[in-house]
Amino acid sequence: MSAMLESSVSPRGIPPPQNQHAPVPATCHLPPDLTLGEERVLPYLCAGWSDVEISLELEVSAKHVRASIQGCLHKFGATSRAHLAARLLRGEFGP
């Protein structure tokens, strides 16, 4: 993990996820068809970052972030960002 990610803070003062490759509990299984972009946005979504904050941190467009989040919502069957984050953080996507 880069030192930049560990030391950055969103404009709202929200710290970044500690490990962008393990955004959810170990018991949670991610859908096999998640794209790299979708996987990268999940920890920030769970940490409460906005699309713009995520795009600045990951150095991608806000449009790309929105598309990745929409893909996640569809693949996980969630109705909103908050719904998806809550379900991921509770570990609802187990074996």
DSSP file (Angstrom, degrees, kcal/mol; ACC not computed):
  #  RESIDUE AA STRUCTURE BP1 BP2  ACC     N-H-->O    O-->H-N    N-H-->O    O-->H-N    TCO  KAPPA ALPHA  PHI   PSI    X-CA   Y-CA   Z-CA
    1    1 A M              0   0    0      0, 0.0     2,-0.1     0, 0.0    18,-0.0   0.000 360.0 360.0 360.0 141.8    0.0    0.0    0.0
    2    2 A S     >  -     0   0    0      1,-0.1     4,-1.5     4,-0.0     3,-0.2  -0.435 360.0-130.8 -77.1 149.5    1.3    3.4   -0.8
    3    3 A A  H  > S+     0   0    0      1,-0.2     4,-1.9     2,-0.2     5,-0.2   0.822 107.1  63.7 -65.7 -30.0    2.2    5.8    1.9
    4    4 A M  H  > S+     0   0    0      1,-0.2     4,-1.3     2,-0.2    -1,-0.2   0.919 102.7  47.3 -60.9 -44.1    0.1    8.5    0.1
    5    5 A L  H  4 S+     0   0    0      1,-0.2     3,-0.3     2,-0.2    -1,-0.2   0.908 112.2  50.0 -64.1 -42.0   -3.1    6.5    0.6
    6    6 A E  H  < S+     0   0    0     -4,-1.5    -1,-0.2     1,-0.2    -2,-0.2   0.811 116.8  40.2 -67.9 -29.6   -2.3    5.9    4.3
    7    7 A S  H  < S+     0   0    0     -4,-1.9    -1,-0.2    -5,-0.1    -2,-0.2   0.581  93.8  99.8 -98.7  -9.3   -1.6    9.5    5.0
    8    8 A S     <  -     0   0    0     -4,-1.3     2,-0.4    -3,-0.3    49,-0.0  -0.385  49.6-166.0 -79.6 156.5   -4.3   11.2    3.0
    9    9 A V        -     0   0    0      6,-0.2    -2,-0.0    -2,-0.1    -3,-0.0  -0.995  25.1-112.1-138.2 140.3   -7.6   12.5    4.4
   10   10 A S    >   -     0   0    0      4,-2.4     3,-2.5    -2,-0.4    44,-0.0  -0.215  37.5-101.4 -66.4 163.2  -10.7   13.4    2.5
   11   11 A P  T 3  S+     0   0    0      0, 0.0    -1,-0.1     0, 0.0     0, 0.0   0.764 125.6  55.7 -57.7 -23.8  -11.7   17.1    2.4
   12   12 A R  T 3  S-     0   0    0      2,-0.1    -2,-0.1     3,-0.0    37,-0.0   0.379 123.0-106.2 -89.4   5.2  -14.3   16.3    5.0
   13   13 A G  S <  S+     0   0    0     -3,-2.5    -1,-0.0     1,-0.3     0, 0.0   0.618  70.9 146.0  83.7  12.6  -11.7   14.8    7.3
   14   14 A I        -     0   0    0     34,-0.1    -4,-2.4     1,-0.0    -1,-0.3  -0.735  47.1-128.6 -85.2 123.9  -12.6   11.2    6.7
   15   15 A P        -     0   0    0      0, 0.0    -6,-0.2     0, 0.0     3,-0.1  -0.337  26.7-106.3 -69.2 153.9   -9.6    8.9    6.9
   16   16 A P        -     0   0    0      0, 0.0    28,-0.1     0, 0.0   -11,-0.0  -0.301  43.7 -84.2 -73.6 163.2   -9.0    6.5    4.0
   17   17 A P        -     0   0    0      0, 0.0     3,-0.3     0, 0.0    27,-0.1  -0.361  35.8-129.6 -61.2 149.2   -9.5    2.8    4.3
   18   18 A Q  S    S+     0   0    0      1,-0.3     2,-0.3     4,-0.1   -12,-0.1   0.796  94.5  20.7 -75.2 -28.1   -6.5    1.1    5.7
   19   19 A N    >   -     0   0    0      3,-0.2     3,-1.8     1,-0.1    -1,-0.3  -0.854  62.3-165.1-145.4 104.6   -6.3   -1.6    3.0
   20   20 A Q  T 3  S+     0   0    0     -2,-0.3    24,-0.1     1,-0.3    22,-0.1   0.640  91.1  55.8 -69.5 -11.2   -8.0   -0.9   -0.3
   21   21 A H  T 3  S+     0   0    0      1,-0.2    -1,-0.3     2,-0.1     3,-0.1   0.466 110.9  43.2 -97.5  -1.3   -7.7   -4.6   -1.3
   22   22 A A    <   +     0   0    0     -3,-1.8    -1,-0.2     1,-0.1    -3,-0.2  -0.493  67.0 150.7-135.6  65.5   -9.5   -5.8    1.8
   23   23 A P        +     0   0    0      0, 0.0    -1,-0.1     0, 0.0    -3,-0.1   0.626  62.7  40.6 -76.8 -12.0  -12.5   -3.4    2.1
   24   24 A V  S    S-     0   0    0      1,-0.1    65,-0.1     4,-0.1    64,-0.1  -0.834 102.5 -68.0-132.8 166.4  -14.9   -5.8    3.7
   25   25 A P    >   -     0   0    0      0, 0.0     3,-2.1     0, 0.0    -1,-0.1  -0.139  47.5-113.5 -55.3 152.3  -14.7   -8.5    6.4
   26   26 A A  T 3  S+     0   0    0      1,-0.3    -2,-0.0    -4,-0.1    65,-0.0   0.755 115.4  62.1 -60.0 -25.8  -12.8  -11.6    5.5
   27   27 A T  T 3  S+     0   0    0     67,-0.1     2,-0.4     2,-0.1    -1,-0.3   0.598  84.7  97.4 -77.5  -9.2  -16.0  -13.6    5.6
   28   28 A C    <   -     0   0    0     -3,-2.1     2,-0.6    66,-0.1    66,-0.3  -0.651  62.9-153.1 -85.1 132.5  -17.4  -11.6    2.7
   29   29 A H        -     0   0    0     64,-5.0    -2,-0.1    -2,-0.4    -3,-0.0  -0.922   9.6-142.6-108.3 123.7  -17.1  -13.0   -0.8
   30   30 A L        -     0   0    0     -2,-0.6    46,-0.0     1,-0.1     9,-0.0  -0.554  32.5 -95.1 -81.3 146.2  -17.0  -10.5   -3.6
   31   31 A P    >   -     0   0    0      0, 0.0     3,-1.5     0, 0.0    -1,-0.1  -0.334  31.0-128.5 -57.4 141.1  -18.8  -11.4   -6.9
   32   32 A P  T 3  S+     0   0    0      0, 0.0    -2,-0.1     0, 0.0     0, 0.0   0.707 103.6  60.8 -67.6 -18.6  -16.3  -12.9   -9.3
   33   33 A D  T 3  S+     0   0    0     42,-0.1     2,-0.1     2,-0.0    42,-0.0   0.259  71.7 128.7 -96.0  14.5  -17.3  -10.5  -12.1
   34   34 A L    <   -     0   0    0     -3,-1.5     2,-0.1     1,-0.1    -4,-0.0  -0.462  55.7-131.4 -65.1 137.6  -16.3   -7.3  -10.2
   35   35 A T     >  -     0   0    0     -2,-0.1     4,-2.4    33,-0.1     5,-0.2  -0.409  23.1-107.2 -81.3 167.0  -14.0   -5.1  -12.3
   36   36 A L  H  > S+     0   0    0      1,-0.2     4,-2.3     2,-0.2     5,-0.1   0.903 122.1  52.8 -60.5 -40.9  -10.8   -3.7  -10.9
   37   37 A G  H  > S+     0   0    0      2,-0.2     4,-1.6     1,-0.2    -1,-0.2   0.909 109.4  48.1 -61.2 -42.9  -12.5   -0.2  -10.8
   38   38 A E  H  > S+     0   0    0      1,-0.2     4,-1.2     2,-0.2    -1,-0.2   0.915 112.3  48.8 -64.6 -42.5  -15.4   -1.6   -8.9
   39   39 A E  H  < S+     0   0    0     -4,-2.4    -1,-0.2     1,-0.2    -2,-0.2   0.873 109.5  53.2 -64.9 -36.4  -13.1   -3.4   -6.4
   40   40 A R  H  < S+     0   0    0     -4,-2.3     4,-0.5     1,-0.2    -1,-0.2   0.834 108.4  48.5 -69.7 -32.5  -11.0   -0.2   -5.9
   41   41 A V  H  X S+     0   0    0     -4,-1.6     4,-2.6     1,-0.2     3,-0.4   0.749  91.3  81.3 -80.9 -22.0  -14.0    2.0   -5.0
   42   42 A L  H  X S+     0   0    0     -4,-1.2     4,-2.6     1,-0.2     5,-0.2   0.883  89.7  49.0 -54.9 -46.6  -15.5   -0.3   -2.5
   43   43 A P  H  > S+     0   0    0      0, 0.0     4,-1.3     0, 0.0    -1,-0.2   0.888 114.4  46.4 -64.2 -34.3  -13.3    0.6    0.5
   44   44 A Y  H  4>S+     0   0    0     -4,-0.5     5,-2.4    -3,-0.4     4,-0.5   0.885 110.9  52.1 -72.7 -38.3  -13.9    4.3   -0.1
   45   45 A L  H ><5S+     0   0    0     -4,-2.6     3,-1.3     1,-0.2    -1,-0.2   0.934 110.9  48.1 -59.6 -46.2  -17.6    3.8   -0.5
   46   46 A C  H 3<5S+     0   0    0     -4,-2.6    -1,-0.2     1,-0.3    -2,-0.2   0.795 108.4  55.1 -65.6 -28.2  -17.6    1.9    2.8
   47   47 A A  T 3<5S-     0   0    0     -4,-1.3    -1,-0.3    -5,-0.2    -2,-0.2   0.506 119.5-110.3 -83.8  -4.2  -15.6    4.7    4.5
   48   48 A G  T < 5 +     0   0    0     -3,-1.3    -3,-0.2    -4,-0.5    -2,-0.1   0.646  61.2 156.4  89.4  15.0  -18.2    7.3    3.4
   49   49 A W      < -     0   0    0     -5,-2.4    -1,-0.2     1,-0.1     2,-0.1  -0.447  39.6-121.0 -75.3 149.1  -16.2    9.1    0.7
   50   50 A S     >  -     0   0    0     -2,-0.1     4,-2.5     1,-0.1     5,-0.2  -0.341  28.1-103.7 -79.6 167.8  -18.0   11.1   -2.0
   51   51 A D  H  > S+     0   0    0      1,-0.2     4,-2.6     2,-0.2     5,-0.2   0.911 123.0  49.0 -57.6 -43.9  -17.6   10.3   -5.7
   52   52 A V  H  > S+     0   0    0      2,-0.2     4,-2.3     1,-0.2    -1,-0.2   0.911 110.6  49.7 -66.0 -42.6  -15.4   13.4   -6.1
   53   53 A E  H  > S+     0   0    0      1,-0.2     4,-2.1     2,-0.2    -1,-0.2   0.918 113.0  47.4 -61.7 -43.3  -13.2   12.5   -3.1
   54   54 A I  H  X S+     0   0    0     -4,-2.5     4,-2.9     1,-0.2     5,-0.3   0.922 110.8  51.6 -63.8 -43.9  -12.8    9.0   -4.5
   55   55 A S  H  X>S+     0   0    0     -4,-2.6     5,-1.8     1,-0.2     4,-1.0   0.889 110.9  47.7 -63.5 -38.9  -11.9   10.2   -8.0
   56   56 A L  H  <5S+     0   0    0     -4,-2.3    -1,-0.2     3,-0.2    -2,-0.2   0.907 114.6  46.5 -66.7 -41.2   -9.3   12.6   -6.6
   57   57 A E  H  <5S+     0   0    0     -4,-2.1    -2,-0.2     1,-0.2    -1,-0.2   0.914 120.2  37.2 -67.8 -43.4   -7.7    9.9   -4.4
   58   58 A L  H  <5S-     0   0    0     -4,-2.9    -1,-0.2    -5,-0.2    -2,-0.2   0.516 106.1-126.3 -88.7  -4.9   -7.7    7.2   -7.2
   59   59 A E  T  <5 +     0   0    0     -4,-1.0     2,-0.3    -5,-0.3    -3,-0.2   0.919  69.8 117.1  58.6  47.6   -6.8    9.7   -9.9
   60   60 A V  S   <S-     0   0    0     -5,-1.8    -1,-0.2    -6,-0.2    -2,-0.1  -0.860  72.3 -82.5-131.5 168.2   -9.7    8.7  -12.1
   61   61 A S     >  -     0   0    0     -2,-0.3     4,-1.9     1,-0.1     5,-0.1  -0.355  29.8-123.8 -72.9 153.8  -12.7   10.7  -13.3
   62   62 A A  H  > S+     0   0    0      1,-0.2     4,-2.7     2,-0.2     5,-0.2   0.839 115.1  59.2 -62.9 -32.4  -15.8   11.1  -11.1
   63   63 A K  H  > S+     0   0    0      2,-0.2     4,-2.3     1,-0.2    -1,-0.2   0.903 104.4  49.4 -62.3 -41.4  -17.7    9.7  -14.1
   64   64 A H  H  > S+     0   0    0      2,-0.2     4,-2.4     1,-0.2    -2,-0.2   0.908 111.0  49.8 -63.2 -42.6  -15.6    6.5  -13.8
   65   65 A V  H  X S+     0   0    0     -4,-1.9     4,-2.6     2,-0.2    -2,-0.2   0.933 110.5  49.4 -62.8 -46.3  -16.2    6.3  -10.0
   66   66 A R  H  X S+     0   0    0     -4,-2.7     4,-2.5     1,-0.2    -2,-0.2   0.910 111.7  48.9 -60.3 -42.1  -20.0    6.7  -10.5
   67   67 A A  H  X S+     0   0    0     -4,-2.3     4,-2.2     2,-0.2    -1,-0.2   0.900 111.5  49.7 -64.7 -40.1  -20.0    4.0  -13.2
   68   68 A S  H  X S+     0   0    0     -4,-2.4     4,-2.1     2,-0.2    -2,-0.2   0.903 111.6  48.2 -65.1 -41.1  -18.0    1.7  -10.9
   69   69 A I  H  X S+     0   0    0     -4,-2.6     4,-2.7     2,-0.2    -2,-0.2   0.907 110.2  51.6 -67.0 -41.1  -20.4    2.3   -8.0
   70   70 A Q  H  X S+     0   0    0     -4,-2.5     4,-2.2     1,-0.2    -1,-0.2   0.898 109.0  51.6 -61.4 -39.8  -23.4    1.7  -10.2
   71   71 A G  H  X S+     0   0    0     -4,-2.2     4,-2.7     2,-0.2    -1,-0.2   0.907 110.1  49.1 -62.1 -41.6  -21.8   -1.6  -11.3
   72   72 A C  H  X S+     0   0    0     -4,-2.1     4,-2.5     2,-0.2     6,-0.3   0.925 108.9  52.2 -63.3 -45.3  -21.3   -2.6   -7.6
   73   73 A L  H  X>S+     0   0    0     -4,-2.7     5,-2.0     1,-0.2     4,-0.9   0.924 113.7  44.3 -57.6 -44.3  -24.9   -1.7   -6.7
   74   74 A H  H  <5S+     0   0    0     -4,-2.2     3,-0.4     3,-0.2    -2,-0.2   0.941 114.7  47.0 -65.5 -48.3  -26.2   -3.9   -9.5
   75   75 A K  H  <5S+     0   0    0     -4,-2.7    -2,-0.2     1,-0.2    -1,-0.2   0.810 118.8  40.5 -68.1 -30.4  -23.8   -6.9   -8.9
   76   76 A F  H  <5S-     0   0    0     -4,-2.5    -1,-0.2    -5,-0.2    -2,-0.2   0.551 107.4-123.9 -92.7  -8.8  -24.5   -6.9   -5.1
   77   77 A G  T  <5 +     0   0    0     -4,-0.9     2,-0.3    -3,-0.4    -3,-0.2   0.840  57.0 153.4  70.1  32.9  -28.2   -6.2   -5.5
   78   78 A A      < -     0   0    0     -5,-2.0    -1,-0.2    -6,-0.3    -2,-0.1  -0.655  43.1-149.2 -96.1 152.6  -28.1   -3.1   -3.3
   79   79 A T  S    S+     0   0    0     -2,-0.3     2,-0.3     1,-0.2    -1,-0.1   0.628  76.2   5.2 -95.3 -16.1  -30.5   -0.3   -3.6
   80   80 A S  S  > S-     0   0    0      1,-0.1     4,-2.5    -7,-0.1     5,-0.2  -0.969  76.3-100.3-157.6 168.0  -28.2    2.5   -2.5
   81   81 A R  H  > S+     0   0    0     -2,-0.3     4,-2.9     1,-0.2     5,-0.2   0.919 123.5  49.2 -59.0 -44.6  -24.6    3.3   -1.5
   82   82 A A  H  > S+     0   0    0      1,-0.2     4,-2.7     2,-0.2     5,-0.2   0.903 110.1  50.9 -64.3 -41.1  -25.5    3.2    2.1
   83   83 A H  H  > S+     0   0    0      2,-0.2     4,-2.2     1,-0.2    -1,-0.2   0.929 113.2  45.6 -61.0 -46.1  -27.4   -0.1    1.7
   84   84 A L  H  X S+     0   0    0     -4,-2.5     4,-2.6     2,-0.2     5,-0.2   0.939 113.7  48.4 -63.5 -48.1  -24.3   -1.6    0.0
   85   85 A A  H  X S+     0   0    0     -4,-2.9     4,-2.8     1,-0.2     5,-0.2   0.918 111.9  49.4 -60.2 -44.5  -21.9   -0.3    2.5
   86   86 A A  H  X S+     0   0    0     -4,-2.7     4,-1.6     1,-0.2    -1,-0.2   0.924 112.8  46.8 -62.0 -44.1  -23.9   -1.5    5.5
   87   87 A R  H  <>S+     0   0    0     -4,-2.2     5,-2.4    -5,-0.2     4,-0.4   0.889 114.0  47.9 -66.7 -38.5  -24.3   -5.0    4.0
   88   88 A L  H ><5S+     0   0    0     -4,-2.6     3,-1.1     1,-0.2    -2,-0.2   0.934 111.9  48.8 -65.9 -45.9  -20.6   -5.2    3.2
   89   89 A L  H 3<5S+     0   0    0     -4,-2.8    -1,-0.2     1,-0.3    -2,-0.2   0.770 109.8  52.3 -68.7 -25.0  -19.5   -4.0    6.6
   90   90 A R  T 3<5S-     0   0    0     -4,-1.6    -1,-0.3    -5,-0.2    -2,-0.2   0.552 112.4-122.1 -83.3  -8.2  -21.9   -6.5    8.3
   91   91 A G  T < 5 +     0   0    0     -3,-1.1     3,-0.2    -4,-0.4    -3,-0.2   0.837  57.2 153.7  73.3  32.7  -20.3   -9.3    6.2
   92   92 A E      < +     0   0    0     -5,-2.4     2,-0.8     1,-0.2    -4,-0.1   0.612  56.3  74.1 -71.4 -11.9  -23.6  -10.3    4.6
   93   93 A F  S    S+     0   0    0     -6,-0.3   -64,-5.0    -5,-0.2    -1,-0.2  -0.398  71.3 145.5-100.8  57.1  -21.9  -11.7    1.5
   94   94 A G              0   0    0     -2,-0.8   -66,-0.1   -66,-0.3   -67,-0.1  -0.140 360.0 360.0 -85.2-177.7  -20.6  -14.8    3.1
   95   95 A P              0   0    0      0, 0.0    -1,-0.1     0, 0.0   -67,-0.1   0.485 360.0 360.0 -63.7 360.0  -20.1  -18.3    1.6
